[in-house]
């Protein structure tokens, strides 16, 4: 059985947490957004950690069924975006997260999980 929507998002949070991502947030954006249902936003302390978080998410979800539709950015840019259809993952470097303030941009979304 493959995972759907919120299950995918929660699995991503679990993987990011296992990889010691910082300030992990799961937002329900269904009422605000037409292109996704959930956002997972997290930060890596280093480029290496950011890469490891993204790699482990991709590896884990590949086993569970949802395919990566699209990926943007790289560790050098400080922002990776991974599109799993209903779930969009944003993995930032600390400085880039502060600069883009994505959490504030989507402040009206319903926070389902926050791990600081």
VOBA-696399 format. One record per residue: x, y, z of N, C-alpha, C in turn; residue in three letters. Coordinates in Angstrom, 1 decimal. Atoms other than C-alpha are relative to their C-alpha. Layout:
# VOBA-696399
  n.east  n.north    n.up  ca.east  ca.north   ca.up  c.east  c.north    c.up  type
       X        Y       Z        X         Y       Z       X        Y       Z   ALA
...
# end
This chain:
# VOBA-696399
  n.east  n.north    n.up  ca.east  ca.north   ca.up  c.east  c.north    c.up  type
     0.8     -1.2     0.0      0.0       0.0     0.0     0.9      1.3     0.0   UNK
    -0.8     -1.3     0.1      1.4       3.4    -1.0    -0.6      1.0     0.9   UNK
     0.4     -1.1    -0.9      1.3       6.4     1.2    -0.7      1.1    -0.8   UNK
     0.7     -1.1     0.6     -1.0       9.4     0.5     0.2      1.2     0.9   UNK
     0.0     -1.3    -0.7     -1.0      13.1     1.4     0.7      0.2     1.3   UNK
    -0.5     -0.3    -1.4     -0.7      13.6     5.1     1.0     -1.1     0.5   UNK
    -0.9      1.1    -0.3      1.0      10.2     5.5     1.4      0.2    -0.5   UNK
    -1.3     -0.3     0.6      3.7      11.2     3.1     0.7      1.1     0.7   UNK
    -0.6     -1.1    -0.7      4.2      14.5     4.8     0.5     -0.4     1.4   UNK
    -0.5      0.5    -1.3      4.5      12.8     8.2     1.2     -0.9    -0.1   UNK
    -1.2      0.8     0.2      7.0      10.3     6.9     1.2      0.9    -0.3   UNK
    -1.1     -1.0     0.3      9.1      13.2     5.5     0.5      0.6     1.3   UNK
    -0.4     -0.6    -1.2      9.0      14.9     8.9     0.8     -1.0     0.9   UNK
    -0.7      1.0    -0.7     10.1      11.6    10.5     1.4     -0.2    -0.5   UNK
    -1.3      0.2     0.6     13.0      11.1     8.1     0.9      1.3     0.3   UNK
    -0.8     -1.2    -0.3     14.1      14.8     8.5     0.4      0.0     1.4   UNK
    -0.3      0.0    -1.4     14.0      14.4    12.2     1.1     -1.0     0.3   UNK
    -1.0      1.0    -0.2     16.0      11.2    12.1     1.4      0.5    -0.5   UNK
    -1.2     -0.5     0.6     18.6      13.1    10.0     0.4      1.3     0.7   UNK
    -0.3     -1.1    -0.8     18.6      15.8    12.7    -0.2      1.4    -0.7   UNK
     0.4     -1.3     0.6     17.1      18.6    10.6    -0.5      0.9     1.1   UNK
     0.4     -1.0    -1.0     16.4      21.8    12.5    -1.3      0.6    -0.4   UNK
     1.3     -0.8     0.1     13.1      23.6    13.0    -0.9     -0.6    -1.1   UNK
     0.9      0.7     0.9     10.9      21.1    11.2    -1.4      0.5     0.2   UNK
     1.4     -0.5     0.0      7.4      22.4    10.3    -0.8     -0.8    -1.1   UNK
     1.0      0.6     0.9      4.5      20.5     8.7    -1.2      0.9     0.0   UNK
     1.1     -0.9     0.2      1.9      22.9     7.3    -1.1     -0.6    -0.9   UNK
     1.2      0.4     0.8     -1.6      22.0     6.0    -0.4      1.3    -0.8   UNK
     0.3     -1.2     0.8     -2.0      24.5     3.1    -1.2     -0.3    -1.0   UNK
     1.1      0.3     0.9     -5.1      22.9     1.5    -0.9      1.1    -0.2   UNK
     0.9     -1.1     0.2     -7.2      26.0     2.1     0.6      1.2    -0.6   UNK
    -0.7     -1.2     0.5     -4.6      28.4     0.8     0.7     -0.2    -1.3   UNK
    -0.9      0.3     1.1     -2.8      26.7    -2.1    -0.7     -1.0    -0.9   UNK
     0.6      0.9     1.1     -3.9      25.1    -5.4     0.9     -1.1    -0.5   UNK
    -1.0      0.9     0.6     -0.7      23.2    -6.2     0.5     -1.1     1.0   UNK
    -0.5      1.0    -1.0     -0.1      21.2    -2.9    -1.0      0.1     1.2   UNK
     0.8      0.1    -1.3     -1.9      20.1     0.3     0.9      0.2     1.2   UNK
    -0.9     -0.2    -1.1      1.1      20.1     2.6     1.4      0.5    -0.4   UNK
    -1.4     -0.4     0.1      4.4      21.8     3.0     0.8     -0.6     1.2   UNK
    -0.9      0.3    -1.0      7.3      20.4     5.0     1.2      0.9    -0.2   UNK
    -1.1     -0.9     0.1      9.9      23.0     5.8     1.0     -0.3     1.1   UNK
    -1.0      0.3    -1.0     13.2      22.3     7.6     1.3      0.6    -0.4   UNK
    -1.3     -0.6     0.3     16.8      23.4     7.8     1.1     -1.0     0.3   UNK
    -1.3      0.7    -0.3     20.2      21.8     7.7     1.0      0.9     0.5   UNK
    -1.0     -0.9    -0.6     23.1      23.2     9.7     1.2      0.2    -1.0   UNK
    -1.1     -0.1     0.9     25.6      22.5     6.9    -0.5     -0.5    -1.4   UNK
     0.4      0.5     1.4     25.5      21.8     3.1    -0.1     -1.6     0.0   UNK
     0.0      1.4     0.0     26.4      18.2     3.8    -1.3     -0.6     0.7   UNK
     1.2      0.5    -0.7     23.5      17.7     6.3    -1.2      0.3    -0.9   UNK
     1.1     -0.3     0.8     21.1      19.4     3.9    -0.1     -1.0    -1.1   UNK
     0.0      1.0     1.0     22.1      17.0     1.2    -0.4     -1.4     0.5   UNK
     0.4      1.3    -0.6     21.8      14.0     3.5    -1.5     -0.1     0.3   UNK
     1.4     -0.1    -0.3     18.3      15.1     4.5    -0.8     -0.3    -1.3   UNK
     0.7      0.2     1.3     17.2      15.3     0.9     0.2     -1.4    -0.6   UNK
    -0.3      1.3     0.5     18.9      12.1    -0.1    -0.8     -1.1     0.7   UNK
     0.7      1.0    -0.8     17.3      10.1     2.8    -1.6      0.1    -0.3   UNK
     1.4     -0.2     0.4     13.8      11.6     2.0    -0.3     -0.7    -1.3   UNK
     0.2      0.6     1.3     14.1      10.6    -1.6     0.1     -1.6     0.1   UNK
    -0.2      1.4    -0.1     15.4       7.1    -0.7    -1.1     -0.7     0.7   UNK
     1.1      0.5    -0.8     12.7       6.5     1.9    -1.3      0.0    -0.8   UNK
     1.3     -0.1     0.8      9.8       7.7    -0.3     0.0     -0.9    -1.2   UNK
    -0.1      0.9     1.2     11.1       5.8    -3.3    -0.5     -1.4     0.3   UNK
     0.4      1.3    -0.5     10.5       2.6    -1.3    -1.5      0.0     0.3   UNK
     1.4      0.0    -0.4      7.0       3.7    -0.2    -1.0      0.3    -1.1   UNK
     0.9     -0.2     1.2      5.6       4.6    -3.6     0.0      1.3    -0.6   UNK
     0.2     -1.2     0.7      5.3       8.3    -4.2     1.3      0.4    -0.7   UNK
    -1.1     -0.4     0.8      7.6       9.5    -6.9     0.3      1.5     0.1   UNK
    -0.4     -1.4     0.0      9.6      12.7    -6.9    -0.4      0.6    -1.4   UNK
     0.4     -0.6     1.2      7.9      14.8    -9.5     1.0      1.1    -0.6   UNK
    -0.8     -1.1     0.5     10.3      17.7    -9.6     0.9      0.4     1.2   UNK
    -1.0     -0.4    -1.0     13.4      18.9    -7.7     0.7      1.3    -0.5   UNK
    -0.6     -1.2     0.3     14.8      22.4    -7.7     1.1      0.4     1.0   UNK
    -1.1     -0.4    -0.9     17.9      24.0    -6.2     1.0     -1.0     0.2   UNK
    -1.1      0.9    -0.4     21.0      22.5    -4.8     0.6      0.5     1.3   UNK
    -0.6     -0.4    -1.3     23.0      22.6    -1.6     0.8      1.3    -0.1   UNK
    -0.7     -1.2     0.1     25.1      25.4    -2.9    -0.9      1.2     0.0   UNK
     0.9     -1.1     0.0     22.1      27.6    -3.3    -0.7      0.2     1.4   UNK
     0.6     -0.1    -1.4     20.9      26.9     0.3    -1.4     -0.3     0.0   UNK
     1.5      0.3     0.0     17.4      25.9    -0.8    -0.2     -1.2    -1.0   UNK
     0.5      1.2     0.8     16.2      22.5    -2.1    -1.5     -0.1     0.1   UNK
     1.5      0.2     0.1     12.6      22.0    -3.2    -0.2     -1.4    -0.6   UNK
     0.3      1.3     0.5     11.3      18.5    -3.6    -1.6     -0.1    -0.1   UNK
     1.4      0.0     0.3      7.8      18.1    -5.2    -0.5     -1.5    -0.1   UNK
     0.6      1.3     0.0      5.9      14.9    -4.3    -1.5      0.1    -0.3   UNK
     1.4     -0.2     0.3      2.6      16.1    -5.7    -0.8      0.7     1.1   UNK
     0.8     -0.6    -1.0      0.4      16.7    -2.7     0.9      0.6     1.1   UNK
    -0.9     -0.4    -1.0      3.5      17.4    -0.6     1.2      0.7    -0.6   UNK
    -1.2     -0.7     0.4      6.2      20.0    -1.2     1.0      0.1     1.2   UNK
    -1.0     -0.1    -1.0      9.4      19.8     0.8     1.0      1.1    -0.3   UNK
    -0.9     -1.0     0.1     11.6      22.8     1.4     1.1     -0.2     1.0   UNK
    -1.1      0.2    -0.9     15.1      22.2     2.9     0.9      1.2    -0.2   UNK
    -0.8     -1.3     0.0     17.0      25.4     3.7     1.3     -0.2     0.8   UNK
    -1.1     -0.3    -0.9     20.3      26.4     5.0    -0.5      1.0     0.9   UNK
     0.5     -0.9    -1.0     19.9      28.5     8.1    -0.2      1.4    -0.5   UNK
     0.0     -1.3     0.4     20.7      31.8     6.5    -1.1      0.2    -1.1   UNK
     1.0     -0.1     1.1     18.5      31.2     3.4    -1.4     -0.1     0.6   UNK
     1.4      0.1    -0.7     15.5      30.2     5.7    -0.4      1.3     0.6   UNK
     0.3     -1.3    -0.7     15.8      33.4     7.6    -0.3      1.1    -1.1   UNK
     0.2     -1.0     1.1     16.1      35.4     4.3    -1.4     -0.1    -0.6   UNK
     1.2      0.2     0.8     13.1      33.8     2.5    -1.3      0.0     0.9   UNK
     1.1     -0.1    -1.0     10.9      33.6     5.7    -1.3     -0.7    -0.6   UNK
     1.1      0.8     0.6      8.7      30.9     4.0    -1.1     -0.3     1.1   UNK
     1.0      0.3    -1.1      7.1      30.1     7.4    -0.9      1.2     0.2   UNK
     0.9     -1.2    -0.1      5.8      33.7     7.6    -0.9      0.2    -1.2   UNK
     0.8     -0.2     1.2      4.7      33.8     4.0    -1.3     -0.9     0.1   UNK
     1.1      0.9    -0.1      2.4      30.8     4.8    -0.5      0.0     1.4   UNK
     0.4      0.0    -1.4      1.5      31.9     8.3    -1.4     -0.3     0.2   UNK
     1.4      0.3    -0.2     -2.2      31.4     7.7    -0.3     -1.5    -0.2   UNK
     0.2      1.4     0.2     -1.6      27.7     7.0    -0.1     -0.7     1.4   UNK
     0.1      0.7    -1.2     -2.5      25.2     9.7     1.2     -0.8     0.4   UNK
    -1.2      0.8    -0.4      0.6      23.9    11.6    -0.4     -1.3     0.6   UNK
     0.3      1.3    -0.5      0.3      20.2    12.1     1.1     -0.5     0.9   UNK
    -1.1      0.4    -0.8      3.8      19.6    13.5     1.0      1.1     0.0   UNK
    -1.1     -0.9    -0.1      6.6      21.8    14.7     1.0     -0.6     1.0   UNK
    -1.1      0.6    -0.8      9.9      20.3    15.9     1.1      1.0     0.0   UNK
    -1.0     -1.0     0.0     12.4      22.9    17.0     1.3     -0.6     0.5   UNK
# end
